[in-house]
Amino acid sequence: MKTLFTVHIGEYLVGSYIEQYFRRVNVWVPSRDTGVDLLVSDSQNRRAVSLQVKFSKDYLVADMGPMFQKQLRACGWWTINQDKLRASPADFWVFVLHGFARRTIDFVIVPHRELGRRLRLIHDSQKIIQSYLWVTERRRCWETRGLQQKYRLQIANGEYREPRRDFTKWLNNWNPVERLNK
């Protein structure tokens, strides 16, 4: 083992959530950077899922207009390198959205291959992708980077429909960990 390091806030929030709600799993932190931030195993350490965790500050309060304040819980921004995503050894990427105004925490838990496929559909073959994920008060999650203002308002008002940008099925969907919790 080399020098000591600390987990970042996103890793801490994910690990804490898992330990609080899934009592029959173990959460492991690698001793070096392997492209996996957390490993979650069943109580016998026979089966595991690996997680890459990404955290963003909330851009809702400081950067979004008043027309968005009541309808949205949190707005995050990530820079994703497509080559690193494609080569990722993690089973799932977890995006942590910590809503400042309402003190909410949401997790978007996406299989890494599906994340890559979706981002290529939305942003073509850009090597570096700027991705915005928004979580609404109606418990929907959308990738909004590059959308015109009228579509952003539709998202806030619950009227937007675009399957490629809809990440709701992964919003707070802890099924990969739940399967280990038995």
C-alpha positions in Angstrom: 0.0 0.0 0.0 1.1 3.5 -0.7 0.2 6.8 0.9 -3.1 7.3 2.7 -5.9 9.0 1.0 -9.4 10.0 1.9 -12.7 9.3 0.2 -14.4 12.3 -1.4 -17.9 13.5 -0.3 -19.7 11.5 -3.0 -18.1 8.3 -2.0 -18.9 9.0 1.6 -22.6 9.7 0.8 -22.9 6.6 -1.3 -21.2 4.4 1.3 -23.2 5.9 4.1 -26.4 5.4 2.3 -25.6 1.7 1.5 -24.6 1.0 5.1 -27.8 2.6 6.4 -30.3 0.9 4.1 -28.6 -2.4 3.2 -27.6 -4.0 6.4 -26.4 -7.4 4.9 -23.8 -6.0 2.6 -20.1 -4.9 3.0 -18.7 -1.7 1.5 -15.1 -1.7 0.6 -12.7 1.1 -0.3 -9.8 0.2 -2.6 -6.3 1.0 -1.3 -5.3 2.4 -4.7 -7.0 4.0 -7.7 -8.2 1.2 -9.9 -11.1 3.0 -11.5 -13.5 1.6 -8.9 -14.3 3.9 -5.9 -16.4 1.4 -3.9 -16.9 -2.3 -3.9 -20.1 -3.7 -2.4 -20.3 -7.4 -1.6 -22.9 -9.7 -0.1 -22.4 -10.6 3.6 -20.4 -13.7 2.7 -18.2 -11.7 0.2 -19.1 -14.1 -2.6 -20.8 -11.7 -5.0 -20.0 -8.0 -5.5 -20.7 -4.9 -7.6 -18.2 -2.2 -8.3 -19.1 1.5 -8.3 -17.5 4.6 -9.8 -18.8 7.6 -7.9 -19.2 11.1 -9.3 -20.2 14.1 -7.2 -21.3 17.5 -8.3 -22.2 20.6 -6.3 -25.8 21.8 -6.9 -26.1 24.4 -9.6 -29.8 25.0 -9.0 -29.8 27.9 -6.4 -26.8 29.8 -7.8 -27.1 29.4 -11.6 -30.8 28.7 -12.4 -33.5 31.2 -12.9 -36.6 31.6 -10.6 -38.7 29.6 -13.0 -36.8 26.5 -12.1 -36.5 26.9 -8.3 -39.7 25.2 -7.2 -39.8 22.4 -9.8 -36.3 21.1 -9.5 -34.5 19.3 -6.6 -30.9 19.5 -7.9 -28.9 20.2 -11.0 -25.4 18.6 -11.4 -22.6 19.0 -13.9 -19.9 16.4 -14.8 -17.1 16.2 -17.3 -16.9 12.7 -18.6 -14.1 11.3 -20.8 -15.6 8.8 -23.2 -12.4 6.8 -23.4 -12.2 6.4 -19.6 -15.9 5.6 -19.5 -15.5 2.9 -22.2 -12.5 1.4 -20.3 -14.1 1.6 -16.9 -13.9 -1.6 -14.8 -16.8 -0.4 -12.6 -20.1 -2.1 -13.1 -22.1 1.0 -12.3 -21.4 4.8 -12.3 -23.2 6.6 -9.5 -23.9 10.3 -9.9 -24.6 12.0 -6.6 -26.8 15.1 -6.7 -26.9 16.9 -3.4 -29.8 19.4 -3.5 -28.7 22.5 -1.6 -32.1 24.3 -1.1 -34.1 21.3 0.1 -31.2 19.3 1.5 -32.0 16.3 -0.7 -29.6 13.7 -1.9 -30.4 11.7 -5.1 -28.3 9.0 -6.7 -28.3 8.1 -10.4 -26.9 4.5 -10.6 -26.3 3.6 -14.2 -24.6 0.6 -15.7 -21.4 2.0 -17.2 -22.0 0.6 -20.7 -25.5 2.0 -20.8 -24.2 5.3 -19.7 -21.7 5.4 -22.5 -24.4 4.4 -25.0 -26.8 7.1 -23.8 -24.2 9.8 -23.8 -23.1 8.9 -27.4 -26.7 9.1 -28.5 -27.2 12.5 -27.0 -23.7 14.1 -27.6 -22.5 12.1 -30.6 -18.9 11.0 -30.5 -17.4 13.9 -28.5 -14.3 12.7 -26.6 -15.0 14.9 -23.6 -18.7 15.3 -22.6 -20.1 17.9 -20.4 -23.2 16.3 -18.9 -25.9 18.0 -16.9 -28.3 15.8 -14.8 -31.4 17.4 -13.3 -33.7 15.8 -10.8 -37.2 17.2 -10.6 -39.6 17.4 -7.6 -41.7 14.8 -9.5 -38.8 12.3 -9.1 -37.7 12.4 -12.7 -34.1 12.6 -13.9 -33.0 14.2 -17.2 -29.7 14.8 -19.1 -30.2 18.4 -20.1 -26.9 19.6 -21.7 -27.5 21.4 -24.9 -31.2 21.7 -24.6 -33.0 24.8 -25.6 -34.7 26.9 -22.8 -38.2 25.8 -23.9 -37.3 22.1 -23.4 -35.7 22.9 -20.0 -38.9 24.5 -19.0 -40.9 21.5 -20.2 -38.6 19.3 -18.0 -39.3 21.6 -15.0 -43.1 21.4 -15.7 -43.2 17.7 -16.2 -44.1 17.9 -19.9 -40.8 16.8 -21.6 -40.7 13.5 -23.4 -37.4 12.3 -24.9 -36.4 8.7 -24.1 -32.7 9.2 -24.9 -32.4 11.9 -22.2 -34.6 10.2 -19.6 -32.5 8.8 -16.8 -35.4 8.3 -14.4 -35.2 4.5 -14.4 -31.8 4.8 -12.7 -32.8 7.5 -10.2 -32.4 6.1 -6.7 -32.6 2.6 -8.2 -30.5 0.5 -5.8 -31.5 -2.8 -7.3 -27.8 -3.8 -7.9 -27.1 -3.5 -4.2 -30.5 -4.9 -3.1 -29.7 -8.1 -4.9 -26.6 -8.5 -2.7 -28.6 -7.7 0.5 -30.5 -11.1 0.6 
